[in-house]
Amino acid sequence: MEGKRDNHHIFTRRVLDKELCDKLVQSASLTIGCNVLITDETSHVLSSNDPSREGTLHEASIEVIRTKQKAYHNSAAAMRLAGTMPGMTIPLFMGNDVIGTIGITGSPQEISRYAALIQQFAQIFMSFQSQQQTSAQLDYRKQTLIREIVTFEKRIRNPEDVHALAYEVGVDLNIPRVAILVKNGQDTENTITEEEKSLASEHVKDIITKYFSDTQDFICPQNDSEYAVLACLPDGIQDSSMEQVINTCQEMEQELLQAGHGVLIGIGSMATSLEGLRLSYENAAFVLRILQAKIREATCLSIADLMLEKLAANLPEDVCEEAANTLFRTILQAPNYDEIITIIECWCRLRFQFTKTAEALHIHKSTLVYRFRRIQELYGLDLYDFDRVVALYLLDIRRKLK
C-alpha cells in the first residue's frame, strides 16, 4: 500500500541530516543488495532508493518507534500498513531516544543477517555526524567570541556580555593572556587540493593543541589556513611568562616546519583586560603582516621584536611624504634602490656593526667600504648619519606595508 504525502513532517524537528541519510542508504543498498529507506522520528521517509517514496508515511515505523524494537513485516502485514513493503524495520537511536528507522526490503531469512550490521553502520554514521555538528557549532561560538574581542570598545559594548559569551565556551577572560596567530602558508599553493588543505589544517590544529594544552588555552580556527590562540600566561603577569610563551611558539614552529607546514606565527602583547586582549590580537595580526611582507627573515616573531616596524606603520602620511620628497627623493628613485635598502636594513638590524653587516651581506669588508662611499657620492647619504639612515629605514618599512 503506498503512503500518502504528508506535509506534517516538514514542520517536525529534523535530527537526521538528509545528505547523510542519502549516503547511508546508498552504501547500505550496495552492501547488502536490498532496497533501503530511512525515516525520521515522525515515520516519514527521509531517504530511499526510490525517490518517489521520500516524504511519504512509512506506517510500519510508527510501532517500531513506539516500542523501540525492530519488527518484521510479511506480505500480509505490509498490505495493511501504509507505505510499507515486506521486510524489516529497525529503530535508530541517539542515546536512549529513537530518532528514526531503517527499512530493509526482503524476506526475513534474507535480511536478518544484515540487520545488526546495518544498524551499527547507521549508528556510526550518526555518531560521526553528531561529532561534526558539535565541533562546527563550538568553532562558530569561538569565532563569535574572537570577533567580540577584536571589535571590543568599552564605551559601546558591555564587558560583562563578552565575559558571559566566553564562559559559555569555558574561557575565563580574567586570566592574563597573550594572543597568537598561526597561519599555514600551504593555502597559497595552487597544486594543493581541498582535501589535502583540510587534512593539513587539522594536522596544524593537532600540533597547536599539543603545545597549548592548558584547559584555559583557547584555540579557534579563523579559516582553513589560520588559527587564533588566546594562551593563558603560565606564571601570570611576569616577564618570564612571555618568555615561556615565545619559547613554546618557537618549539611549535620547529615541529610544524618538520611536518612540512610552512607556517608563520605572530605573537601579540601581554593582556590583562578585554581592551588589552584586543590590542594583543591586533599586535599578533601586525606581526603576521610583517612576516608575510618578508620585511623580516623569520617565520615566528613577537610584537616586542617589531616595535620599530610598528612605529613606522603608524607614521603620519604627510610626514612620510615630506621626508620622501625633501630628503630621499634621489635615492628612492635610484635604479639600484633594492640593493641600497638591503644594505641599510642589515646595517640597522645589526646595530651599525660594520663587520657583521659585511658578513650578513656575504661580501668582503673592503667591498662594503666601497658601497658606503658610492652611496654617499651618488645620493648624498652618509650611512653613519644615524638620524637619516633610521628615517629612510622607517620610510621603507611603511612603503612595504602599504
C-alpha positions as a printed Julia matrix, in Angstrom:
402×3 Matrix{Float64}:
  0.0     0.0     0.0
  1.51    3.34   -0.98
  1.62    6.06    1.63
  0.15    9.5     1.11
  2.41   12.51    1.14
  2.02   14.47    4.34
  3.39   17.96    4.81
  3.35   17.45    8.57
  6.9    16.09    8.5
  8.19   19.37    7.09
  7.47   21.09   10.4
  8.97   18.43   12.67
 12.38   18.73   14.25
 14.89   17.22   11.86
 17.5    15.27   13.83
 18.75   13.26   10.86
 20.6    15.0     8.07
 19.18   14.36    4.58
 22.57   14.27    2.87
 23.93   11.85    5.44
 20.85    9.62    5.09
 21.26    9.55    1.3
 24.85    8.38    1.69
 23.84    5.76    4.23
 21.02    4.42    2.03
 23.31    4.21   -0.97
 26.12    2.5     0.97
 23.79    0.06    2.72
 21.97   -0.87   -0.51
 25.24   -1.59   -2.3
 26.49   -3.63    0.66
 23.5    -5.97    1.06
 21.87   -5.78   -2.37
 18.45   -4.83   -0.96
 16.31   -1.71   -1.09
 16.79    0.52    1.96
 14.96    3.56    3.3
 15.36    5.83    6.34
 12.55    7.63    8.16
 12.6    10.5    10.61
 11.1    10.46   14.14
  7.6    11.03   12.67
  7.85    7.89   10.49
  8.1     9.85    7.23
 10.65    8.73    4.65
 13.73   10.94    4.51
 15.75    8.92    2.01
 15.09    5.91   -0.19
 16.37    4.03   -3.24
 13.03    5.07   -4.74
 12.89    8.92   -4.62
  9.1     8.84   -5.06
  8.79    7.4    -1.54
 10.53   10.36    0.09
  8.09   12.41    2.18
  5.55    9.57    2.43
  4.44    7.89    5.63
  6.1     4.55    6.44
  3.42    3.22    8.78
  5.45    0.25    9.99
  7.87    2.72   11.62
  5.2     4.08   13.97
  5.11    0.93   16.12
  8.89    0.44   15.89
  9.49    3.97   17.18
  6.93    3.49   19.97
  8.3     0.13   21.17
 11.96    0.79   20.3
 12.04   -2.75   18.89
 12.73   -4.0    15.36
  9.85   -5.63   13.51
  9.34   -7.99   10.52
  6.52   -7.45    8.03
  5.45  -10.23    5.74
  3.36   -9.6     2.62
  0.07   -9.7     4.5
  1.26   -7.27    7.2
  2.77   -4.95    4.61
 -0.57   -4.76    2.79
 -2.2    -3.39    5.95
  0.48   -0.74    6.58
  0.72    2.42    4.51
  3.92    2.88    2.57
  5.36   -0.45    3.72
  6.85   -3.34    1.77
  7.7    -6.84    3.01
 10.88   -6.74    5.07
 12.23   -5.4     8.34
 12.13   -2.05   10.15
 14.93   -1.23   12.62
 14.97    1.63   15.16
 17.73    4.26   15.03
 18.89    5.5    18.4
 20.54    8.67   19.67
 21.27    7.86   23.27
 18.07    6.29   24.59
 15.83    8.1    22.11
 14.62    6.72   18.79
 15.19    9.39   16.14
 14.08    7.38   13.11
 14.11    3.97   11.49
 15.75    1.96    8.74
 13.52   -0.1     6.47
 15.01   -3.02    4.52
 13.01   -4.78    1.83
 13.26   -8.58    1.51
 12.39  -11.84    3.2
 13.22  -12.21    6.91
 15.6   -15.07    6.17
 17.41  -12.97    3.56
 17.84   -9.75    5.51
 18.01  -10.83    9.19
 21.74  -11.47    8.95
 22.25   -7.89    7.78
 20.05   -6.15   10.34
 22.63   -5.75   13.12
 25.31   -4.74   10.6
 23.16   -2.04    9.02
 22.05   -0.75   12.42
 25.66   -0.47   13.64
 26.66    1.08   10.33
 23.95    3.75   10.74
 24.88    4.45   14.37
 28.5     5.06   13.35
 27.36    7.42   10.59
 25.13    9.36   13.0
 27.76    9.48   15.73
 30.21   10.95   13.25
 27.61   13.49   12.11
 26.86   14.48   15.7
 30.54   14.99   16.46
 30.99   17.06   13.31
 27.98   19.22   14.12
 29.09   19.7    17.73
 32.59   20.63   16.59
 31.25   23.05   13.96
 28.91   24.69   16.5
 31.74   25.09   19.0
 34.01   26.58   16.32
 31.26   29.04   15.39
 30.86   30.13   19.02
 34.61   30.5    19.35
 34.77   32.61   16.18
 31.95   34.78   17.56
 33.94   35.31   20.75
 37.05   36.27   18.77
 35.02   38.82   16.78
 33.66   40.29   20.01
 37.17   40.63   21.41
 38.69   42.08   18.22
 35.94   44.7    17.89
 35.55   45.4    21.61
 35.12   49.02   22.7
 34.22   49.6    26.32
 32.07   52.65   25.62
 29.96   50.65   23.14
 29.95   47.06   24.41
 29.29   45.89   27.96
 32.35   43.84   29.07
 30.09   41.52   31.08
 28.36   40.38   27.87
 31.69   39.36   26.34
 32.76   37.61   29.55
 29.45   35.72   29.58
 29.99   34.6    25.98
 33.49   33.45   26.93
 32.2    31.43   29.88
 29.83   29.59   27.52
 32.86   28.11   25.77
 34.75   27.56   29.03
 37.08   30.58   28.84
 37.88   32.9    31.74
 38.94   36.24   30.26
 40.12   37.47   33.67
 43.25   35.31   33.32
 46.33   37.12   31.88
 46.71   36.06   28.25
 48.56   36.69   25.02
 47.08   36.42   21.52
 48.92   34.27   18.97
 48.08   33.84   15.29
 49.31   30.8    13.36
 48.99   30.89    9.58
 49.66   27.85    7.43
 51.34   29.07    4.25
 50.3    25.95    2.28
 46.98   27.54    1.33
 48.85   29.69   -1.21
 49.85   26.65   -3.26
 47.73   26.19   -6.35
 48.59   22.49   -6.55
 47.05   21.51   -3.21
 43.55   20.0    -3.29
 40.73   20.96   -0.91
 41.0    17.58    0.82
 44.76   17.98    1.29
 44.21   21.51    2.6
 41.65   20.23    5.12
 43.98   17.45    6.31
 46.87   19.91    6.63
 44.68   22.28    8.63
 43.64   19.5    11.03
 47.27   18.45   11.46
 48.28   22.03   12.24
 45.46   22.23   14.79
 46.59   18.98   16.45
 50.14   20.31   16.83
 48.92   23.67   18.2
 46.74   21.8    20.72
 49.75   19.76   21.79
 51.7    22.89   22.74
 48.78   24.87   24.16
 47.04   22.13   26.13
 46.08   24.0    29.3
 42.34   23.88   29.96
 42.3    27.69   29.68
 44.25   27.87   26.41
 41.72   28.97   23.79
 42.28   27.75   20.21
 39.97   28.97   17.45
 40.07   28.31   13.67
 39.86   31.57   11.74
 39.62   29.83    8.36
 41.2    26.81    6.64
 44.7    28.26    6.97
 44.76   30.34   10.15
 44.28   29.69   13.87
 43.98   32.14   16.74
 45.26   31.19   20.19
 44.47   33.1    23.37
 47.14   31.48   25.51
 46.98   31.82   29.28
 50.29   33.02   30.72
 51.87   30.18   32.72
 53.06   32.3    35.65
 50.73   35.26   35.44
 51.92   38.81   34.9
 55.68   38.28   34.69
 58.31   38.82   32.02
 59.29   35.16   32.33
 55.73   34.19   31.36
 56.07   35.89   27.99
 59.48   34.28   27.51
 57.91   30.86   28.11
 55.14   31.58   25.58
 57.69   32.72   22.98
 59.83   29.63   23.6
 56.74   27.43   23.27
 55.87   29.08   19.95
 59.41   28.57   18.66
 59.32   24.88   19.61
 55.9    24.54   17.97
 57.21   26.29   14.86
 60.04   23.75   14.53
 57.67   20.79   14.78
 55.3    22.35   12.26
 58.15   23.01    9.84
 59.47   19.47   10.26
 55.96   18.2     9.49
 56.04   20.14    6.2
 53.82   23.06    7.21
 55.17   26.43    6.04
 53.73   28.39    8.95
 54.0    31.97   10.1
 53.49   32.73   13.8
 52.66   36.17   15.19
 52.83   36.7    18.96
 50.99   39.64   20.5
 51.45   41.51   23.78
 50.57   40.57   27.34
 46.91   41.3    28.16
 45.08   41.6    31.48
 41.81   43.1    30.22
 39.46   42.95   27.25
 41.0    46.12   25.82
 44.45   44.61   26.31
 43.38   41.38   24.64
 42.05   43.29   21.64
 45.4    45.11   21.38
 47.27   41.81   21.78
 45.3    40.34   18.86
 45.95   43.45   16.74
 49.66   43.18   17.54
 49.74   39.49   16.58
 47.99   40.36   13.29
 50.56   43.11   12.68
 53.39   40.62   13.2
 51.81   38.38   10.55
 51.69   41.34    8.15
 55.41   41.92    8.68
 56.21   38.23    8.15
 54.03   37.98    5.05
 55.63   41.09    3.58
 59.04   39.45    4.25
 60.3    42.57    5.98
 61.99   40.24    8.44
 63.68   36.97    7.53
 61.81   34.94   10.11
 58.65   32.86   10.47
 57.96   33.34   14.21
 58.22   36.72   15.93
 56.76   38.64   18.85
 55.47   42.21   18.68
 58.31   43.05   21.11
 60.72   42.31   18.24
 58.94   44.71   15.91
 58.32   47.93   17.78
 60.35   49.91   15.24
 58.2    48.45   12.46
 55.04   49.29   14.39
 56.21   52.88   14.81
 56.9    53.03   11.06
 53.44   51.7    10.22
 51.81   54.44   12.3
 53.78   57.41   10.99
 51.54   60.19    9.62
 51.24   60.1     5.84
 52.11   63.78    5.42
 55.32   63.38    7.44
 56.34   60.42    5.25
 55.62   62.34    2.05
 57.64   65.3     3.26
 60.64   63.1     4.11
 60.41   61.28    0.8
 60.26   64.5    -1.21
 62.8    66.61    0.67
 65.37   64.12    1.97
 65.23   60.93   -0.06
 63.77   61.7    -3.48
 67.01   60.84   -5.35
 67.73   57.62   -3.51
 64.1    56.43   -3.69
 64.26   56.79   -7.48
 67.66   55.11   -7.81
 67.75   52.14  -10.25
 69.64   50.1    -7.63
 67.34   51.1    -4.74
 66.7    47.47   -3.72
 70.43   46.87   -3.32
 70.85   50.08   -1.3
 67.93   49.37    1.03
 69.21   45.82    1.63
 72.47   47.3     2.89
 70.58   49.79    5.07
 68.32   47.05    6.52
 71.31   44.91    7.52
 73.16   47.96    8.84
 70.24   48.96   11.09
 69.28   45.48   12.29
 72.87   44.63   13.17
 73.15   47.81   15.21
 75.59   49.52   12.88
 78.29   46.89   13.3
 80.37   47.06   10.14
 81.96   43.58   10.21
 78.66   41.79   10.98
 76.91   43.75    8.22
 79.53   42.65    5.66
 79.17   39.03    6.83
 75.36   39.2     6.61
 75.63   40.54    3.04
 78.24   37.87    2.17
 80.73   40.45    0.91
 84.24   41.49    1.91
 84.63   44.46    4.26
 86.52   46.4     1.59
 83.55   45.89   -0.79
 81.2    47.28    1.85
 83.51   50.29    2.33
 83.3    50.93   -1.41
 79.49   50.69   -1.42
 79.16   53.03    1.54
 81.32   55.58   -0.31
 79.38   55.24   -3.6
 76.03   55.71   -1.83
 77.31   58.93   -0.29
 78.83   60.17   -3.57
 75.76   59.41   -5.72
 72.9    60.11   -3.31
 74.34   62.23   -0.52
 73.51   59.7     2.2
 76.17   59.13    4.82
 75.43   55.72    6.34
 76.99   56.88    9.6
 74.35   59.61    9.85
 72.13   57.78   12.33
 69.1    60.09   12.05
 68.82   59.99    8.25
 69.57   56.27    7.95
 66.9    55.3    10.51
 64.43   57.72    8.9
 64.94   56.05    5.5
 64.68   52.61    7.1
 61.32   53.52    8.71
 60.08   55.06    5.47
 60.91   51.9     3.55
 59.06   49.71    6.07
 55.96   51.88    5.73
 56.13   51.7     1.94
 56.34   47.89    2.04
 53.31   47.62    4.33
 51.04   49.6     2.01
